[in-house]
Amino acid sequence: MFILINLIAGAAMRLYYLTMRGTFWFDEVFTVHYSGLPWHEAIKYWTLETNPPLHTLFMRYWIGIFSDGEFVTRLSSVIFAVASIWMLYYFGKTFFNKYTGNLASFFLSFSGLHIFLSTEARAYSLNILLCLISFFLFFKIFYSKKQGKKIFLGYFLIQLAMLYTHLTLAVIPIVQLLCLFILQNDKKEVRKFVSLHIIAGLLFAIWFIPSILSKSNVGTFNGWFFTEDATYANVYSTLMAFFAISKVDSLTISFFVILLTGLICALVVYIKENLDKKATPLLMCLAVWAFIPPVLSNVFGIYIPKYSFFSAPALFLIFGFLLSESKSALLQKIIPFLTFSVMLVPISSVMTTPVYDAYSHTKFIEEHETENSVVVVVPFNEEILLKRYYNGNTPIVGFYPREDELPLEERIVRYNWQELQVAPEVVDKKMRALTDGKDKVFFSKYILESEPIEDWLKKNGWKYQSTTIAGNYVQIFLLEYDAPADW
């Protein structure tokens, strides 16, 4: 009964949030745009893209059947999310006990970050479901010793699907290899595991090798995800975001620091004191799954919790199991209640806050445009986002600093994830061409601080008129400038 209520609540929260999110933001428009291209273009750009194409391929058929409206496009992620909540319950019940399954699935259902990711037209919700199924089958085969051909084939297909869904999931086979040694499998089973992944890796190479070769002359470490503000980011903040979401008050942070510290200490004590119990190796494997990906993410300077959220189910399972082993029935109720109470504020904040509303900008442009105005967009790839929602006559131009003849779609798949550096002389040359004969510039950008194009406008006498802000989680600024009298 509890899991049924939990599933209904999880689905209801996510469906409600679908009505609150607002328009697509760039990442989602990217999915929609590239899933709908003609086949010959789609295959070309899916190969050049940074992430594998399985989710985009799925969305091609989903959108083809149901249309590309915001609600219905995002609905697929909600379905994956609700399936993940059930899968986590079944996982906990199968390998531990019903209490563990119920509590773990409850925390996934009410995780603010999971609610956010599972209402987005991106691959993250599918990532979590595939990861859960992968570990479930892994433990069935190598822990419970269910080694029939069908389950092995299912495991192989899930591993291949993971590799073709998101690059971050490539760490899962490595984590599972570590788990094999924890479970003390014999050499024959290790060879089976390695052989399966060699075959999966060779099939993955069909996409990966052409993709990586196309980026051989690209500054990989110029990716925006390496340049995010990491002032307060660490492994603790990543794990805390699994329960709540990144931006919370100091009291909430303090609670989760204490909770996570207590959880880690309880885990170490339990393993030390119960080495002979059957569940202990499985618990150690969950610890590897829960902590290795977030730690690796932080080591490589990527502090964005969504990229390692597929580790959250393992953390929730550890939490549930350790509480289920407590001899205090009161403790089994109080700690989940307190945790849920602290999670409520971030959840309510997420569910009542639109992510982004492109119409805030497009309507402003439509109301203030002139016959000779121009919209300049930074980064250049945001051009396809504004064009989706804009109904006026002003040209929208992404400011692209490189000198090449590539079509816009290819420029985006090659460089949308990079921080492109712009020399002052390039800004001057391109801005003079863009503003020739123009009397008004609408300038769209992500950062509040002044940047090269804005500096150029001021230096050349353009008169600042106003700033319009669109979005909350995704916040974009639209600045309006009028040309100087002698332009």
Order of alpha helices (4+ residues) and beta strands (2+ residues): alpha-alpha-alpha-alpha-alpha-alpha-alpha-alpha-alpha-alpha-alpha-alpha-alpha-alpha-alpha-alpha-alpha-beta-alpha-beta-alpha-alpha-beta-alpha-beta-beta
